[in-house]
Amino acid sequence: MLGVLDATIYITLSLGFGLRFLISSKKIMLREYFVYTTIAILGFLVIPITSLVEGVFVTANIITQKVLPIIGLTVFGFFQFAAWPSLLTLTNQYIDLKKDGAAMGFWTSNANIGNILGFALTGLIIDVMQLGWEIAMILVALLQFFIAF
């Protein structure tokens, strides 16, 4: 099942990127980026919420075990990669690359800080606070929402 989920997310990532490239425009509104990011986060949240509900009702069936996670990751992958080109276009709109090359260099050199903070926050939530992985995913998704906002 993990292989199917990985394949789902990578296929939809490429479809989202391709479609976003085909319908690209020179001007991207902040609202468009926020909508893409919010939809991606909602797709991401399907997995922990399904697991929490499944744990409460203990009626695990094919819908909650396989179908909902695949749908959630499809939505997540498609809209996550629709958001990425929008973010790059927004960055290029507001930063003059000829004048502000140092700003772009600083921005790109810090690309993995979000990953580092995400792993640290997840470790803190699970190991120190002794909360489940579902709660960790929900809290990290809420943090991503507020960062996008």
N, C-alpha and C positions, 0 to 999 in steps of 0.2 A: 504494500500500500504506500510506503514512503517513496518508492520509485515512481509510482503513478502520480503522487502529489508533486514530486520534483519535476517530472516531465510536464505536468499541467502548468506549473508556474513558469517554466522556461518557455514553453510554447506560447503562452499568453503574454509573457514579457515581450517576445519578439513580435507578436501580432500587434500589441499595443504600440510598440515603438514604430513599426512600419506604418500603421494607420495614422499615428500622430504625425509622422513625417509627410505622408501624402496629403493631409489636410492642414499642413502648417501654414501659418500666416506670419507676417513680419511683426505684427503687434500682438502680444499676448497680455491679457489682462490678469492682474493678480487674482481676481475672482475665479478665473478658469483654473489656475494652478491650485487654488484652495479647494475647489470642487473635486478635481482629480485626486488630490491627496486624501480628502475626506472619504471619498468612495473607496479608495484603496485600503484605508484603515478599517472601514466597515467590513470589507471582504476579509481582511486579516483577522478581525474579531470573531468571525464565524467559528473558527476552530476552538478557541478557549471557551466560548459561550456554549457551544454544542457539547463539549466535554463536561462542563459544569452541570448542564441540564441533564445529560445522560447519567451523570453520577447521582443526581437527585432522584431521577425516575427509574434508574436501573432497568430500563427497557431498551437496551442497546439493540438497534436494528440496522439494516443496511443503509437507511436514510441518514441516521445520525453518525454512523461509523464511516461511511464512504461518500455518499452523494453530497451532503452539506459541506464537508471539507473540500471536496473537489470544486464545488461551485464557489465557495469562499475564496480559494486560492486562484481560481480563474478570474474573478472580479479583482482581487488584489493585484495579480500580475499584470493584467491589462491596464488598469488605471495607474499603477505605480509607474509603469514605463510611459504612460501618456503624460504623467506629471514631470518626469525627468527632462524631456526636451523643452517643456514649458518653463521649467526653472532655468535652464541654460539660456533660453531666449530672453527671459526677464532679466537675467544677469547682464546679458549683452546690451539690453536696452538702457540700463541704468549706469553701466560702467563703460566709459570710453576706453577701449583697449589701447589706443595709442598714448593716452595720458595716464591711465591707471593700470599699467601692466603689473606694477607691484601688488596692487590690490587683488588682481586675478591670480598672481603667483601665490600670494598668501592664502587665498580661498582654496585653490587646488591642492596646496601642500597640507592642508588640514582636513582632507577628505575623510580620513579614518577616525577622526575624533568622535564622531557620532557612533561608530561601531564600538569603539573602546568604552564610551560612556554607557551604551546599551548593554554590553556584556557586564560591566561593573554594576549597573543598576539591577540587572536580572540576577546576578550572583548575590547582591545584597538582599533582594527580596526573597529569594529562595533559601539561601544558606543562613543568613543572619536572622531575618524576620520569620523564617520557617513557614512561609506561605507557599501555596502550590504553584506549579508552572502556569496554570490558567490565569491566576491573579497576576503573575509577573507579566504575562503577555498583554493582559488588559491594561495594566498600569503603564507599560512601555508604549502601548498604542495611544493611550490618552496623552502621554508626554509628546508623542509625535504630532498629535492633533494640535496641541497648544503651541508647539514650535511652528507648525505650518500656519497657524492663525496669526 
